[in-house]
């Protein structure tokens, strides 16, 4: 057996489910390594494809190699193609790329320095500025930026090896808490853009051909967490996309990438980029422009380049809304017409729920009942 796709589940779970659905539709051989006994993948129709469960939640080279060897013994494969599903996983595999590749493990990512330049928010912002792409007004000194603002880590890992996510500062209390809990030198500071939110979605293949799509984000969990509602957009056909396409060509990027932008007063600002799977991937799968199929074709996992029949669709994650309500938090809304308290409107959104489907209905029920 050749080219078995290997999936590490437990993180970026909704993207992983969308990817597995794509594999099933294309009859691709795959194996899942669950993160723990509590991994929600074990409540899906794909639990029989879980060939191993990690002993440690932390990423450790020996543990991963031993786990992968167990999977190899069970399915007798010559090599694995690793799904680039999460930031932590991707950086780990890039760190030990040579060692993994010697063991027949294919990592479908650009080289380490380029990946980090794009994924680290500060360096990608500087790259965008060189290409005349707007970024939010920026300060490197904490005291010079006015509320509301976003504190962004310079790099994925700080000097102590810790990982921080951006911190949204919208009140004096937020500012006080930030000072007490973080090293200010690990962050730089940007104006918070209040406008509409979009994802520009791209796949660049080995021949430097670019495929593109976009979504408009409607609702998001607080503090920049998961998108819970989104719709198809046409912004990828507008001028703003051209600058990002030229940037990707200039650095010879290959693979999946999502670039978040916000619109305010007719201007578009780059927020961040993720050169990996992104949470609401089910939207592009349902919309008929499946970037996962492009990834699989580009690396020879499937034989034919996919053909697209594009439709406008919605993405919804009701469990994420329930989670937010249970925590007594408020969603970040980017559109005025998001009315989930209206029974008919909610019913329409639920028809597009990521988990309210035959293969994952138990996950859906558990999220609604337990949170």
C-alpha angles and dihedrals in degrees: 000000000000135000102012110181112235119207126192106203132190097074130064082014100175093053090048091054091050090050093050091051087055092050091050093051091051095043092239118166111240143164130207127215109199120216094224144333087278094057108133090222085079088066093056135084087258098065090109089063091061101107098171143009121219117245093211129041089208117082108251124167099226093045092051093046092050091048093048091049089055090054091048091054092053100047101026097226128167096211143003130225107209119218106232092224108147139028095237092048094047094050091047093052091046090051091056097027098133093049093049094045091052086061093052097262113142116209111197097207137107118257117294100256094051093045091053093044090057099037097045105084098218098050093043089051090054090048090052092050089055087056093050093253115148120244126183117275106279140208129183091196115077098214095055100063122085127222126293099052142133123239108212125190114242091224138011091250121038122213090278093051093253122143120222131183123214114283120220112216111196102147141035089253090055089052093049092048091049092053091050097047107037142050103246091211091067091065144058123202134236137184111259111244111218101194138095119314126225138174117216106206123202143172118192114193131209090270091055092251111147127215118192146186136154145209135205113225114226104177136008138182112260124277094029096297127139125342110241100181132024140153136207115274136193096213090111087071093057129089094263091070093057093067093054092046090053090048092052091049092048093057093039093240120184128189140024122343137167120197118195117213134175129208121218126167092346095308126110120220127195112235104175145318131231115196092195142051115323128208104249093049091132087078095067090040091054092040092063099247100100110189090185089064089052090053091050093047094045090057096042098253091123122029106221128059106244121252118220132222101182124208132172110253143168132237122210137174109185093177088063090055092048089050091053093048092049089055089051091240131135127241120240105241123202096179133048095218099067102115110164090159087069106089096217093046091050091048090055093049091048090058085069099042114141093226104028090092134104095261096049106023092119090057089051093051093046093051093050095046103037105041 
